[in-house]
């Protein structure tokens, strides 16, 4: 029934276990192992005949299982797995489904680019990093045998928008699969599986967690594709703790109201900064002048709480603006109730060389803003005083 309910209802009710004491939410089972009444009973769980708790590192813990059922319902998926971080989720899906070759399309989080560009090749996995302007190369790489396409949309930090349905169709025509990182949009603003993506990954540390108090990752999709990832998570030891799972489930209950408010504030800030004499450009999919606006309007229900500005004067000027902010905290990460500002050259893309950043259009004057739940007028005033 959960799949037929509206998203807000699923966020609150999906996956919750009935508690003998009447708790409206699944309790925290801070337990590493679970006892059984007989050898036959434990074999039923171990051999998959009966669903149940067994061992927390395996993810067979009621708190974790309830969270995964909620996440699957929220993303419109058949199944979900949770991880200790978003990077752990990406690593596991690449190892499970990407050994024939991984193609990353467009900009991505710096750690993701490092994983795909350096660590996977060290394991003998062929990888390709394409700019958004190089999509004409995609079909040739797929014809060469690459089995997995990965992309972020909107991307980090330029908010570039990719056509999920088109790229999914191109991948499927060659027998490949598409994985979409939906972290920036969140399930509130975008449902990649509905457009043909095979799997969706999240850094749940961000909007899904939403309070800057947990680190986790999530992977959603068909059970047939989720099941092969499970042994990698189990044996790499990247299952989240039950306490983290309970915190994440708590956060998901307010996901819709948080993301809708953050999206509205980001739009107000983007409009306020367009044309500011100190701002060279504003990157936000909700602006009609944004290159990917028309596609974003078709693919997304709203445009998210992330925007990037590029200030006049390069990196030194950007640092001065960031240092002058009073409400925006200078910090990496995103998606929390507090607003954050970060320069990609100092955090997310610090390890990338200047030439590669320039090739990707990542200017030194960029400031990425994660808009929180403060009043947008106060945030606009803070930005304007810092720009002065």
Secondary structure, DSSP 8 states (H G I E B T S, - for coil): -GGGS-HHHHHHHTT----TT--SS------SB---SSHHHHHHHHTTSS----BGGGT-SHHHHHHHHHHHHHHT-SEEEEESSHHHHHHHHHHHH-TT-EEEES---HHHHHIIIIIHHHTT--EEEE-GGGGGGHHHHHHTT--EEEEESS-TTT-----HHHHHHHHHHTT-EEEEE-TTTHHHH--GGGGT-SEEEEETTTTTT-SS----EEEEE-HHHHHHHHHHHHHHT----HHHHHHHHHHHTTHHHHHHHHHHHHHHHHHHHTT-TTEEEEE-TTSTTSTTHHHHHHH-SS--SEEEEEETTHHHHHHHHHHH-SSSEE-S---SSS-EEE-TTTTTTTTS-HHHHHHTT--TTEEEEE--SS-HHHHHHHHHHHH-
